[in-house]
Amino acid sequence: MRKPSRRAFLAAAGATGLGATAGCLGFLETERATREPPLPENRPDAAYVPSHVEGMEMAGMQTRGRYACALTYTFPHRFWLVRTTNTDRVDVRGEDDVHLMVAVWDTETGTVLPEANVTIEHTRPEGETASVTPWQMLSQQMGVHHGDNVALGPEGNYDATVRVVPPTTRRTGETAATDPVEFDFSFTFDRASLDDLPFEDIPADREGTEGAVDPMDMKSATLSQAPPADSFPIPVQGTGETGGANLVVGTADRLGSLATGDDETYVAASLRTPHNRFVLPNASLSATVDAGSERAFDGDLVPTLDADLGYHYGAVVSTTSAIENVTVSVDTPPQISRHEGYETAFFDFSDVSV
């Protein structure tokens, strides 16, 4: 039987709800390594219900031009780096105070920017400056974001600057500015505050089973969710499941500046997590397309941002005939770090024909 953690006791004593709330930034006190429950046994090669869920708090949200940034925090916790088809587990270090998270999105389209480059620089009370380049991550509560476990320093008032280099990801519409954007935040480092955040130790008969916990209510921040298949913005060619992920394939005669002619069709492949429909970025996809009993396309699907489709993989197919079949291959799994519940999924893919 798992030994109850102090956070589990706090949750049982009345910490309810797991939504993000506004307030000061607070951080963890000494017993960091003992607070995270053990991993579930016999984890499936699929998305699974994790051992626990944590509340988080919003340190601030700002808009600069067409981009917005939210800085949040929660307890430091284990995560997994992905290297091709392998994972490297990163455990909490004794000096880690908090897990800092950044979400960045385009305010004009509402689209999360998975491939942005993010740096967080913070100035300590005594004036010393430190920085961290957070990992691009995927979690069941927050979707795609940038995060890392961070050792801050002494208690007191902190200033933080989040520097975002917008991605060069192809867009279906006009090209957005890619100049770096900076967002400034101020917060108070209070080691006791983190204990006030909700924590739920998931029952043993549920943890480790296939499924997922619900996303957080991020309020003013945007989550990286793909549109449902039954309300996809363009006609759906077909759907499938592969590698523990869901795939929706759609086609459109015209789409933004990419497919504009009568002899062109845009093919979009939306790769997303089951249950929560979070986009799966940084994968390599290819496809073959048959139209008019001929092979009309055989090549890569390019990561693309669209106001309605969100982040997806797409290609322009030159054909005047109706598309009869699309076969999508995931050649490289999503190269994105994983929170617990996703680290065993989205690696072993098979082709999907629709």
Secondary structure, DSSP 8 states (H G I E B T S, - for coil): -----HHHHHHHTT------EE---B---S-GGGSS----SS--SS-B--SEEE--EEEEEEEETTEEEEEEEE----EEEEETTEEEEE---TT--EEEEEEEEETTTTEE-TT-EEEEEEE-TTS-EEEE--EEEEETTTEEEEEEEE---SSEEEEEEEEEE----EESSS----S-EEEEEEEEEBTTGGGGS-EEE--TTTTTSBS-------TTS---B---GGG-SS-EEEEEEETTEEEEEEEES-BTTTB-STTEEEEEEEEE-TTT-BB--S-EEEEEEEETTEEEEEEEEEEEEETTTEEEEEEEEE-SS-EEEEEEEEEE----EE-TTTTTSS-S---EE-
